[in-house]
Amino acid sequence: MAMADRLLLTAKGGATTECGSDRLRRLLILLGDADGDLRFMIPPFEQNPGAGAAVQDISGRGLHGTNVTAYDLTSGHMIRGRMLSAVLNMDDEYWNIPDNPLLSFGTALVDEPFSVGIAFKFDTGAAIEMLIAKDDNVAVTAREYALYLDAANKINMVLYDDSVPASEGMLYNTALVVDTWYVAIATYNGVGGGDAEAGVHIYLWEGVGETYLGDVADTEVTAGVYLAMEDLAEPVLIGARNAAAHADEWGGEICIPFLTARELSAADAQKAIKIMVSLLEL
């Protein structure tokens, strides 16, 4: 489906305005939709909150997901009467995007670049909470990558070499603030090997003071001898990990999750975050 037609569908689903549609178009282009790099992006409009309902991917790939459990559509981030965010309960509410080779970025020998991004707000913290994860959280089964908050409310981006097992990544060694909007983009250059963490960057906008913090990744997260990720069978979950026995669920709001098969430069990450902040009128 052409981009113009996909944007028309978002307008029917509650896209903000013609201006909002233009911002979505610019975000799609920036994330590589025209080149086929954008793997999925869930746009900011009212999804069907019912259990088993489709979660619409606006990218040209059409990798639609499923809303696993009905969630609240009476609260959350609204603009002109439209609910733009999903409010998840830190229990059994999350989105499932089925496994697809386009969602994996390692061959067990080498890694490939990719980036993930999302706008979010969390309710209570003090627990591990997943944002975007292709990870069943069980070693030597199906672990690839995860963007999440740890129990200290610090944002992490971690890559897994599952068969070793080993991991490489980075975190922002500062606790995020409860009940505050953030927009995060984590990007990886695909370098692989024991220095893979050096290729991970986390760009962050914080609602406190409406501040763009830039690249906040300042602390390594490593274990074992990492070589590369592997193409495993776990789906991508948004708001949880481990599709078989959902775990580490998100408690709070999420909006505009995306995944693209390219490393975003610092400049492009800042541009993308600026567009997402503008779309949500944060």
N, C-alpha and C positions, 0 to 999 in steps of 0.2 A: 504494500500500500504506500502511495506517495506521501511525503511528509505533510503536504497541505491537507490531504484527506485525514491523516492521523490527528493533526491539530484541530480539524473541524470536529472530530469525535470528542476531543477533550473539551471543546467549547460546549457541546451538547451535554457533556457530563458535569459541567459546572466550572469550566475555565473562567478565570476572573473577568477579563475584558479582552478586547482586540489587542490592547497593549500587552496584556498577560500572554496572549498567544504569540506575539512577536518575541517576548522574552523566552518562551519555551522553544521557539524556533532557533534563537541564538544559542541557547544552551545545548540543544540537540546537535547543532553544527559544531560547536566547540568541543563536544565530547566524541566526535567522530562518527555521527550517524550516517553521513553521506558516504563515508569510506567503509562502512560495515564494521567499524571498531566498537561502536556502542552496542553492548550486549543486551542490556535492558535499562529502562528508566520508568519508574512508576510515577505518573504526573500528579500534580497537586489538585485533585478534584475528588468529589465524593465517590469513593468506591462502594460497591454493594457490601455492607458489613455482615451479611448472612454467612453462616457456616457453609463451606463448599463453593461459595461464589467466586467467580473469576476476578483476579487482580490484573488490571490491564497494563500491559507493557506498551509504551508509546514509541519504542525504537523500531527501526525497520526490521529487526530480527523477529519480532512477535513472540518473544519468550514469556508468555503470560503465566501468571502464577495462580495460586488458590489461597483464599482466606480460610485457614484451618478451622477456626472457631469464631462464632459471631462475636463482634466487639461493639463497644459503645459508640453510637453516633449522635449522642445528645450533648456531648461536651467535646472540647478540643479547640483547635485554632480555626476560627471562622473569619471570612472576609465577605462582606455584603450578603450575609445569610447563607453562605456556602461553607460546608465543612471541608477543610483542605487536609487535615491530618488524621491519622488513625490513632486512637487512644487504646493502648494495649495494657493488659491487666497483670503482667508479671506472673502469669500462670499458664494458660493454654491458648492464648491469642497470638498468632503470628502468621506471616505469609510464607508460602512454600513455592519456590520456582524450581520445577523439576530438573534433574540432572541433564546436562547437555554438554557435549565436548567443547562448545563455545564458552563454557563457564569455567574451564580449567586452564591453568597457565604454567604447567610444568610437565616434563616428559620423563621424570625420574633422573634424567641426566642434565638437562638444562631448563632454566626458567624463561618465561616471557614477560614482558611488561604488562601491567594492568593498573587500574585505579578504581576505587570505590568511593562513593560519597553519599551523604544523607544529612537531613536536618532533623534535630531531635531535642526533646526535653524529657528529663526523667523525674520521677515522683519522690522517691525516698533514697535510692542509692544504697551503699554499704553492702552490695552483693554484686557478683559477676552478672552482667547484663549484655546480651548480644545485640549488636546493631545489624551487621551483615556477616553471615558465616557460611562457609562450605566446610563443615566440620562436625563430625559426630561425637567429638570429645572422648573418643576411646582409641588409645594408641594402637597402631598397626591395623587399622580397619579403614577409616575414611576421613582423614584430616588433610585439609588443603590450606585454608586461610580463614582469618577471622578479624573483624573490626569490632571492638567491644569496650565496655567499661569494666575495670576490675573492681574488687571489693573495696578499694580505697577511692573509688570514683575517678580513676585515672584512665584516660583513653589509650588503648593499645591497638596496634596493627601487627599481627603475627602470621608468619608463613610456616607451614609444616612439611617436613620431609618424613612422611609417615612410616615408611618401612624401616627407618633406622632404630627408633624414632628420634627426631631432632626438630628444633624450631629456631627461627631467626625473626627478629622484628624490633620495633621501637615503641616506646610509650612516651607520653607527656607526663613528666613527673610532678604534676600539680593537680590537685583534686578539682574536678569541675563542680559547679554550683547547682544544687537541687532546684528544680522548678524554674530553670533558666533555659532559653533557647540557645542552641548551638548549631552551627553548620560545619561539618567536617568532611574533608577529602583526604584519603590516604592513597598514596601513589607509590609504585614500586617499579624500578627500572629493569628488573629481570636479570640482574648480575649473577645471582646464584652463588653457591659455594659458601665458604666460611665467613665471607664478608657481606652476605646478602643483606644484613641489617643496615649496612651503609647505603643501600639503594632504596630504603623505605623512608618516606617523608609523610608527615601528618600536618595538613594545613587546617587552621581552625578560626572560625568567627564566633565571638561570644556575645550574648545578649547583654551582659553586664557592661554598661557603657557603650554598647553597640560597637564593639571593638574587633577589628581584624588583627589576629595575633600572629599570622604568618605561619611559618614552619615551626611547630612546637615540639617535634620529636627530639627528645634530648637524652633518652636513657635506653640502652640496649636491653632487649629481652631475648636471651639465647639459652639453648639447652642442646647438648649432644653435638655431633658433627654433621652439619647440614650440607647437602649437595644441591637438591632441587625438589620442588613439589612434584606430585604425581597426579595423573588424571584418574580420579576415583569416582565412585558412584553416588556420593552424597549430593542431595539437592542443595541449592542455595536457600537458606532461611533468613528472613528479615524479621528480627525480633526474637530469635531463639537459635539454638543449635541442636543437632541430633534429631533427625526427623522421626526415628523409630520411638524415641522416648523423650520428647522435647525437654530441653534443659536450659537454664540460664536465660529465662525469658525476660523480655523488656517490660518495664513498668513505666508508662508515660506515653508521650506522643512521638510519632515518626512521620516523615514526609519526604518525598522526592528521592527515594533510594535509587542509585544507579551503579552500573558496572561497565567499564569500558576497557578494551584491550589496547590501551596505550598509557605510557607514562605521561602524566600532565606536568608541564613545567610549572615553576613557581608562579609565573605570570598567568598562565592559563588556569591554574587552580584558583588564584585570586579572582580572576574574571568569572569563573563558574560559581564561586561562592557569592560573589556580588549579585549575580543574576538570581540565584536561589533566595538570597535575602530579600531582594526586590520583589520576586514573585510572591513570597509569603508576607510581604509588608511587615517585616520584623523590626 
